[in-house]
Amino acid sequence: MNSYDKYIETIRASSYLIGVRDGLRTSPLRNITLLALLSETNCLTNNDGTPIPQSEIDDINSIAVIWYNEADEMHIHQVYNFDTGEIYWDFDSIGNMDWTDNDDKLVGSLIMFGGLE
């Protein structure tokens, strides 16, 4: 079986530190928590776009990233709350919507600095 034939799940604590670049690849690298990255990229919202209540955010302990390799290229498929199953980001849900800078920041950070191996 090729590596792209199956999804790989990596589970991280919400406090996992991840590198983030704002904009250009030459911008300085900052380290923030995975939970802060989800917040910065507007992933911590309900289906109607309203923010998830802070009391619920405070209870997020483990975040799972579903990813796969295809033709030696890593792809992020989904990011969700490992404990509750709540999905924060899903490639399939983007559908015909435009890919945003937030998607770029989240996916780029996960691929480059998320320790997905």
C-alpha positions as CSV (number, residue, x, y, z in Angstrom):
1,M,0.0,0.0,0.0
2,N,1.3,3.4,-0.9
3,S,1.4,6.1,1.8
4,Y,-1.2,8.1,-0.1
5,D,-3.7,5.2,0.2
6,K,-4.3,6.0,3.9
7,Y,-4.7,8.9,6.1
8,I,-2.4,9.4,9.0
9,E,-3.5,10.8,12.3
10,T,-1.2,12.8,14.6
11,I,-2.5,13.9,18.0
12,R,-1.0,16.9,19.7
13,A,-1.7,18.7,23.0
14,S,-3.5,22.0,22.4
15,S,-0.5,23.6,24.1
16,Y,1.9,22.1,21.5
17,L,4.2,24.9,20.2
18,I,4.2,25.4,16.5
19,G,6.1,27.8,14.3
20,V,4.1,30.4,12.3
21,R,5.2,32.8,9.7
22,D,3.0,35.8,8.8
23,G,2.9,36.3,5.1
24,L,6.2,36.0,3.2
25,R,8.6,33.2,3.9
26,T,11.1,35.8,4.9
27,S,9.0,37.1,7.8
28,P,10.1,36.2,11.3
29,L,9.1,32.8,12.7
30,R,7.0,33.0,15.9
31,N,6.1,30.1,18.2
32,I,2.6,29.9,19.4
33,T,0.4,27.1,20.7
34,L,-1.6,25.0,18.3
35,L,-4.7,26.2,20.0
36,A,-3.6,29.8,19.4
37,L,-3.0,29.0,15.7
38,L,-6.5,27.7,15.4
39,S,-7.8,30.9,17.0
40,E,-5.7,33.1,14.7
41,T,-6.9,31.3,11.6
42,N,-10.5,31.6,12.7
43,C,-11.0,27.9,13.0
44,L,-12.6,28.1,16.4
45,T,-16.1,29.1,15.2
46,N,-19.4,27.4,15.0
47,N,-21.0,26.5,11.6
48,D,-22.7,29.9,11.5
49,G,-19.4,31.7,12.0
50,T,-20.0,32.7,15.6
51,P,-17.0,32.2,17.9
52,I,-16.9,29.1,20.1
53,P,-17.5,30.2,23.7
54,Q,-14.2,30.7,25.7
55,S,-15.4,28.1,28.2
56,E,-15.4,25.5,25.5
57,I,-12.1,26.6,24.1
58,D,-10.6,26.3,27.6
59,D,-11.6,22.6,27.6
60,I,-9.8,21.7,24.4
61,N,-6.9,19.4,25.4
62,S,-6.0,17.3,22.4
63,I,-6.0,18.3,18.7
64,A,-5.8,15.7,15.9
65,V,-4.5,16.4,12.5
66,I,-5.4,14.0,9.6
67,W,-2.9,14.2,6.8
68,Y,-1.4,12.1,4.0
69,N,1.4,12.1,1.5
70,E,0.9,12.0,-2.2
71,A,3.7,12.0,-4.7
72,D,6.1,13.0,-1.9
73,E,3.9,16.0,-1.0
74,M,2.2,16.3,2.4
75,H,-1.5,17.3,2.4
76,I,-3.6,18.3,5.4
77,H,-7.1,16.8,5.3
78,Q,-8.7,17.7,8.7
79,V,-8.0,19.2,12.1
80,Y,-10.3,18.3,14.9
81,N,-10.8,18.0,18.7
82,F,-9.6,14.5,19.5
83,D,-11.6,14.3,22.7
84,T,-15.0,15.5,21.3
85,G,-14.7,14.9,17.6
86,E,-15.6,18.5,16.8
87,I,-14.0,19.5,13.4
88,Y,-12.2,22.8,13.3
89,W,-10.9,22.7,9.7
90,D,-11.7,20.3,6.9
91,F,-10.3,20.4,3.4
92,D,-13.4,18.8,1.9
93,S,-15.7,21.5,3.5
94,I,-13.8,24.2,1.7
95,G,-15.4,22.9,-1.6
96,N,-15.9,25.7,-4.0
97,M,-15.0,28.4,-1.4
98,D,-11.9,30.3,-2.0
99,W,-8.7,29.3,-0.2
100,T,-7.9,32.0,2.2
101,D,-4.7,33.4,3.8
102,N,-5.9,31.7,7.1
103,D,-6.0,28.3,5.3
104,D,-2.5,29.0,4.0
105,K,-1.2,30.0,7.5
106,L,-2.8,26.9,9.2
107,V,-1.8,24.3,6.6
108,G,1.7,25.8,6.0
109,S,2.4,25.9,9.7
110,L,1.2,22.3,10.2
111,I,3.3,21.0,7.2
112,M,6.4,23.0,8.1
113,F,6.4,23.0,11.9
114,G,3.7,20.5,13.1
115,G,6.1,17.6,13.5
116,L,3.9,15.4,11.2
117,E,6.0,12.3,10.5
